[in-house]
Amino acid sequence: MTEEPPAPDRKPVLYVVVCAAGIAPGVGKLITAAQEANWDVGVVATPQGLGFIDARAIETQTGYPIRSAWRSPGDPRPLPPADAIAVAPATFNTLNKWAAGISDTLALGILCEAHGMGIPTAALPYLNAAQAAHPAYRQSLDRLRSMGILIGSHEPHRPKSGGATDHFHWEEALELLEPLVRTVR
Ligand SMILES: Cc1cc2nc3c(=O)[nH]c(=O)nc-3n(C[C@H](O)[C@H](O)[C@H](O)COP(=O)(O)O)c2cc1C
């Protein structure tokens, strides 16, 4: 949990980490809901996730560049520090790598460090039942839960049936984080 409340003149910052799942184009819904709940929102996309979203529209909506690659040494940080993180959608790939401590994308680097920094984090998995049947997936969720990560309730869909028009409860990320972030909001 973040110890220091944000300065009175700045809103708390939510990072939305977007992975490469079929519903990713709808992430603007979560950004809108977060902004309505007084969050300043910065988006971090996985390199694959970047291809699923309208980067220009999101940058206009948030007022920040989307982060996807590491900055060069000496470059300024494009986003203010996070007070909370929502991973939505969270893919099979990123969930398993995160749980294993693999940090080969900027998004994973941020997520792996966030645990040690005590930043409240929620993840909304979106994957199919064939992916979810892999034994590594349950172990990953167990490990992430043991780290205090809050996991969304969306059930895996039938293989080949997911996509941008699927119903997805984006706001669940905010509902999960709410009890953890009262002190910073
Ligand atoms: C059209 C399309 C839809 C996909 N949907 C999903 C999905 O819903 N969930 C998932 O875990 N992977 C999905 N994948 C596979 C991921 O994109 C792939 O595993 C990718 O490497 C994940 O990268 P990331 O976790 O770094 O974002 C999809 C791939 C494509 C091409």
The ligand as a Gaussian input file, in Angstrom:
#p B3LYP/6-31G(d) Opt

LIG

0 1
 C       -6.836000     -11.648000     -32.379000
 C       -6.138000     -12.220000     -31.172000
 C       -6.829000     -12.328000     -29.998000
 C       -6.206000     -12.852000     -28.862000
 N       -6.913000     -12.927000     -27.722000
 C       -6.305000     -13.387000     -26.610000
 C       -7.022000     -13.419000     -25.393000
 O       -8.201000     -13.070000     -25.317000
 N       -6.378000     -13.829000     -24.273000
 C       -5.065000     -14.224000     -24.301000
 O       -4.528000     -14.586000     -23.257000
 N       -4.370000     -14.228000     -25.451000
 C       -4.951000     -13.798000     -26.596000
 N       -4.250000     -13.771000     -27.758000
 C       -2.872000     -14.253000     -27.764000
 C       -1.948000     -13.145000     -27.266000
 O       -2.069000     -12.017000     -28.106000
 C       -0.476000     -13.615000     -27.277000
 O       -0.318000     -14.655000     -26.318000
 C        0.466000     -12.491000     -26.975000
 O        1.806000     -12.970000     -27.058000
 C        0.216000     -11.900000     -25.593000
 O        1.155000     -10.866000     -25.384000
 P        1.121000      -9.982000     -24.062000
 O        0.744000     -10.849000     -22.919000
 O        2.549000      -9.488000     -23.966000
 O        0.180000      -8.846000     -24.302000
 C       -4.848000     -13.263000     -28.913000
 C       -4.153000     -13.145000     -30.116000
 C       -4.789000     -12.639000     -31.232000
 C       -4.011000     -12.511000     -32.504000

